Amino acid sequence: MPNVTLAIPEGLHEKMKKHSEIRWSEVVRKSISEKIEDLEVMDKLTKRSKLTQADVDEVARKINRGVFEELSKR
């Protein structure tokens, strides 16, 4: 199995050391695996899309604006 090295902030490392019972490499492996699964689903959904990156950016802006406006009402 290949090894991957990653850098984390010192404060986070200190918190991790307080929970030595956790297999942190397994936590990271699972997180990466879940992210890859999400990306594969997105790839399947967008495979035949004719949207350009500009279209996607505009939709994202509209969604973000709508979410912000909705949360501002609360």
N, C-alpha and C positions, 0 to 999 in steps of 0.2 A: 504494500500500500504506500503510495507517495506521501511524503510529509510536506506540510505547509507551515511556514513561520509567519506569525502575525504580531504586530506591535499594538499594545494597548496602553492607555494612560496609567501612570503609577497608582493613582487613587483607585482605579478599577481593579488593578492587580491586588492591591491591599485588601479590598473587599472580597475578592475571590479566595484569597488565602485564608480568610476567616471561615470559609466553607470548603475545607479540604476533602470533605466526604463526597463532594460533587465531582464527577468525571467531566471536567470542563471540555476536554477534547470531544467527548460525545455530544455535549450541548452544542458545540460549534458545528460538528458534523451534521447533526439533525437540522440545525438552522440553515446550513448551506443546502442540504438536500431539499428542504421545504421551499427555499427560494428558487432553486432550479426547477422544481415541479411547477411553481407559479409561472415562471418564465416560459416553460414548455407549453402550458395552457395558453398563455398570451400569444406565443408564436403560432399556435394552431388557430386561434381566433382571428389573428391579423394577417394570416398567410395570404389571403386573397383580397385584402383590403386595398382600395385605391387611394386611401387617404395619404396625403403628404405629411411630412414632419410638421410643416406650418399648420396644417389642418388639425393635427393632434394637439399642438401647442395651443391653438385657439380654443379647442374644446376644453382642454385642461384649465385654461384661464377662466372660461365661463363657469365651469364647475366650481373652481376655487372661489370665484366671486359670489356665486350663489350660496355656497356653504358659509362664507364669511358673513353675508347679509343675513342668512338664517340664524346664525349664532349670535349676531349683533342684536337681534330682536329679543333674545332671552334675558 
